[in-house]
Amino acid sequence: MPDRPSPWPDSCQGGVSLTFDDGMQSQLDTAVPLLNEHHLSGTFYLNPRGGDVSEGETPSWRDLLTPWREVSVAGHEIGNHTVTHPCSWAFKKERGAGLEAMTLPDIEFEIREGQRRIAAIIPEQARNSFCYPCYHSHVGEGPSRQSYVPIVSRYHSAARAKGDYANFPGTADLHHLSSCPVERYSCQQMIGFIEQAITGGQWAILTFHGIHQGHLSVSDVDFRGICVYLADNRNRIHVDTVVSVAELIAEWRTTCNDR
């Protein structure tokens, strides 16, 4: 048996990662300051859209990413969410641009270019995780439908999808991790999801979009509440970024296999 029966350090019973999609302004204005205040690290998945200033596009992708460098310096993860956020046609009234019209080389460019742009602005960040736009991990449709999870695995050590359940550290696919979208959740509902996961020694990943912003929102009061709860329970709940927890689990799995 390994020295540790689970990957969780010290007396922690399970893990939690707080993730944020699409680089919304309320994440910079509200989420980051609250996380910093409570000494918690989050993962922010960005779409560095646009061209360069030299190409006449404003704001450029460099402009969009620049405010997030300070977020990275504060200890948060800046993750890759592709450049243009391609989603399935199922979310649209008409066919056109979307995952069903894309090929594996198309999506690989999105992944590789998104990662290149993030690295250009935040070169100090040695590694980060990926987030599937709209939680979809395929290109094509019908007989041509293909998973692009294997491509993600070439560029990232972990990737977040959706599943509304927590991840068992010994069995979860680190390149297609389950997460719970918590828009319109109360603080108590989020705590309930986390506590159920911790009871099973699992890793709960929560997905946020706006903090009191947009249609996929949680209130600033509820978000502050979950930060206070996690800070007060840090002796039994390990809170860290997606990439850090994934690497902790991968190392633990290696230890298990070596024994």
matplotlib code that plots the C-alpha trace (Angstrom):
import matplotlib.pyplot as plt

x = [0.0, 1.2, 2.2, -0.8, -4.2, -5.4, -3.6, -4.9, -2.1, -2.1, -5.5, -7.5, -10.4, -10.9, -10.2, -11.9, -11.1, -12.9, -12.9, -14.1, -14.9, -14.6, -12.6, -15.5, -15.0, -16.7, -14.1, -11.4, -13.4, -15.0, -13.8, -10.0, -10.1, -12.3, -10.0, -7.0, -8.6, -9.2, -5.9, -7.5, -6.3, -8.6, -8.4, -9.5, -10.1, -9.6, -10.3, -7.5, -9.5, -8.5, -5.4, -2.4, -2.5, -0.3, -3.2, -5.5, -7.6, -8.5, -8.6, -5.9, -5.5, -2.5, -4.8, -7.3, -4.7, -2.6, -4.8, -4.6, -0.9, -1.3, -3.8, -1.3, 1.4, -1.0, -1.0, -4.0, -4.0, -4.7, -6.1, -6.7, -10.3, -9.3, -9.1, -12.7, -14.7, -16.3, -19.5, -21.9, -24.6, -27.1, -26.7, -27.6, -30.7, -28.7, -25.8, -22.6, -19.4, -19.2, -17.7, -19.7, -18.1, -14.6, -11.9, -9.3, -6.6, -9.0, -9.5, -5.8, -5.0, -7.4, -5.8, -2.2, -2.8, -4.7, -1.8, 0.8, -0.9, -1.3, 2.4, 3.4, 1.8, 2.5, 5.7, 6.3, 3.4, 5.1, 1.9, -1.9, -5.0, -7.6, -11.4, -13.8, -15.9, -19.5, -18.3, -18.2, -15.2, -16.0, -15.7, -17.8, -21.2, -22.7, -20.2, -17.5, -17.9, -14.6, -13.4, -10.6, -9.7, -6.5, -5.4, -5.9, -3.7, -0.8, -0.8, -2.2, -1.8, -5.5, -8.7, -12.1, -15.5, -18.9, -20.6, -22.4, -20.6, -17.2, -14.1, -12.7, -8.9, -8.0, -10.2, -11.1, -9.9, -7.6, -8.2, -12.0, -12.7, -16.2, -17.3, -20.5, -21.9, -23.0, -24.8, -27.8, -26.6, -26.9, -23.9, -25.6, -26.2, -22.5, -21.5, -23.8, -22.1, -18.7, -19.5, -21.0, -17.7, -15.5, -17.3, -16.2, -12.7, -13.4, -12.3, -15.1, -14.7, -17.1, -17.6, -18.5, -19.1, -20.2, -20.2, -23.4, -22.9, -24.7, -27.2, -24.9, -24.3, -24.0, -24.5, -21.5, -22.9, -23.0, -19.5, -18.1, -19.9, -18.2, -14.8, -15.4, -16.5, -13.4, -11.1, -12.6, -12.3, -8.9, -7.7, -9.9, -10.5, -7.6, -8.3, -6.0, -6.0, -7.0, -3.5, -2.0, -4.6, -4.3, -0.5, -0.9, -3.2, -0.9, 2.0, 0.0, -1.1, 2.5, 3.4, 0.5, 1.6, 5.3, 4.3]
y = [0.0, 3.6, 5.8, 7.9, 6.1, 9.2, 12.1, 14.7, 16.2, 16.5, 15.9, 16.8, 14.5, 15.7, 18.4, 21.4, 23.5, 26.8, 27.4, 30.4, 30.5, 33.2, 35.9, 38.0, 41.4, 40.4, 37.7, 40.4, 42.9, 40.5, 36.9, 37.5, 40.0, 37.7, 34.7, 36.7, 37.9, 34.4, 33.0, 30.7, 29.9, 29.6, 28.6, 31.1, 29.8, 32.5, 32.9, 35.2, 36.3, 38.8, 39.7, 41.9, 45.6, 45.7, 44.0, 46.9, 44.9, 46.5, 45.2, 42.8, 39.4, 40.9, 43.6, 41.0, 38.9, 41.6, 42.2, 38.5, 38.5, 40.1, 37.4, 34.7, 36.4, 36.3, 32.5, 31.7, 29.5, 31.0, 28.1, 27.6, 27.8, 27.9, 31.1, 31.5, 29.3, 26.9, 25.2, 22.7, 23.6, 22.3, 25.7, 27.6, 28.0, 27.6, 25.6, 27.5, 27.9, 25.3, 22.1, 20.0, 21.9, 21.6, 18.9, 17.7, 19.9, 22.9, 22.3, 21.5, 25.0, 26.5, 24.7, 25.3, 28.9, 29.6, 28.1, 30.0, 33.4, 32.7, 31.7, 34.9, 37.1, 34.9, 33.1, 32.5, 30.0, 26.7, 24.6, 25.0, 23.0, 23.2, 23.7, 22.4, 25.3, 24.7, 21.4, 19.8, 17.6, 16.5, 17.8, 16.6, 14.9, 11.5, 9.2, 11.9, 12.8, 12.4, 13.2, 15.7, 14.7, 13.0, 16.3, 18.1, 15.6, 16.5, 20.1, 19.9, 17.6, 18.1, 19.3, 20.2, 19.1, 18.7, 16.0, 17.3, 14.9, 14.9, 13.0, 9.9, 10.6, 7.0, 6.6, 10.0, 10.8, 13.8, 15.0, 14.9, 15.9, 16.4, 19.7, 21.1, 24.4, 26.4, 29.3, 30.4, 28.1, 29.5, 29.2, 26.4, 24.4, 24.7, 23.6, 20.6, 19.5, 19.9, 18.1, 15.2, 15.0, 15.3, 12.5, 10.2, 11.5, 13.0, 16.1, 18.6, 21.1, 24.0, 26.0, 29.7, 32.3, 35.8, 36.9, 39.0, 39.4, 37.8, 35.0, 32.3, 34.1, 33.6, 36.4, 38.2, 37.3, 33.6, 33.7, 35.4, 32.8, 29.9, 31.6, 32.0, 28.3, 27.0, 29.2, 28.1, 24.4, 24.4, 21.9, 19.2, 20.5, 20.8, 23.8, 24.4, 25.0, 22.3, 21.8, 21.5, 19.0, 17.0, 16.8, 15.9, 13.0, 11.9, 11.8, 9.8, 7.3, 6.8, 6.0, 3.5, 1.8, 1.6, -0.4]
z = [0.0, -0.6, 2.3, 1.6, 1.0, -0.8, -2.6, -0.1, 2.0, 5.8, 7.4, 4.3, 3.4, -0.2, -2.7, -4.3, -7.3, -8.1, -11.9, -13.9, -17.6, -20.3, -18.6, -17.5, -15.9, -12.6, -12.2, -12.1, -10.1, -7.6, -7.7, -7.7, -4.8, -2.7, -3.4, -2.5, 0.7, 1.8, 0.5, -2.1, -5.6, -8.6, -12.2, -14.9, -18.4, -21.0, -24.8, -26.1, -29.2, -31.8, -33.8, -33.0, -32.8, -35.9, -37.7, -36.7, -34.3, -30.9, -28.4, -29.4, -27.8, -25.9, -24.5, -23.4, -21.6, -20.0, -16.9, -16.2, -15.7, -12.3, -11.5, -12.3, -10.2, -7.3, -7.5, -9.7, -12.8, -16.2, -18.3, -22.0, -23.3, -27.0, -29.0, -30.3, -28.0, -30.6, -29.5, -30.9, -33.4, -30.8, -29.1, -32.4, -34.5, -37.8, -39.0, -39.6, -37.6, -34.9, -33.7, -36.2, -39.1, -37.6, -38.1, -35.7, -37.2, -36.8, -33.1, -32.6, -34.0, -31.5, -28.6, -29.7, -30.5, -27.3, -25.3, -27.3, -26.7, -22.9, -22.7, -24.6, -21.9, -18.9, -19.6, -15.9, -15.8, -16.4, -16.9, -17.0, -17.8, -20.5, -20.4, -23.1, -24.5, -23.8, -22.2, -25.7, -26.6, -30.2, -33.7, -36.7, -36.6, -37.2, -38.8, -38.8, -35.1, -33.3, -29.7, -29.5, -25.9, -27.2, -28.8, -25.5, -23.8, -26.0, -24.7, -21.2, -18.2, -17.3, -18.8, -17.3, -18.8, -17.1, -15.2, -12.2, -10.0, -8.2, -9.3, -7.6, -7.6, -8.4, -11.5, -13.0, -16.5, -15.9, -19.4, -19.1, -15.5, -14.2, -13.0, -11.5, -13.1, -10.1, -11.8, -9.7, -6.8, -3.3, -1.0, 0.9, -2.3, -3.2, 0.3, 0.0, -3.2, -1.7, 1.5, -0.4, -2.4, 0.7, 2.4, -0.4, -0.6, -4.0, -5.9, -6.4, -9.3, -9.3, -12.5, -12.3, -15.0, -13.8, -10.2, -10.2, -14.0, -17.0, -17.2, -15.8, -12.5, -8.8, -6.4, -4.8, -1.4, -2.2, -3.7, -0.6, 1.5, -0.3, 0.1, 3.8, 4.1, 2.3, 4.2, 7.5, 6.5, 4.9, 7.6, 6.0, 2.4, 0.0, -2.2, -5.2, -9.0, -11.5, -12.8, -9.3, -8.0, -11.2, -10.8, -7.2, -8.2, -11.0, -8.6, -6.1, -8.8, -9.8, -6.1, -5.9, -9.1, -8.0, -4.9]

ax = plt.figure().add_subplot(projection="3d")
ax.plot(x, y, z, "-o")
ax.set_aspect("equal")
plt.show()
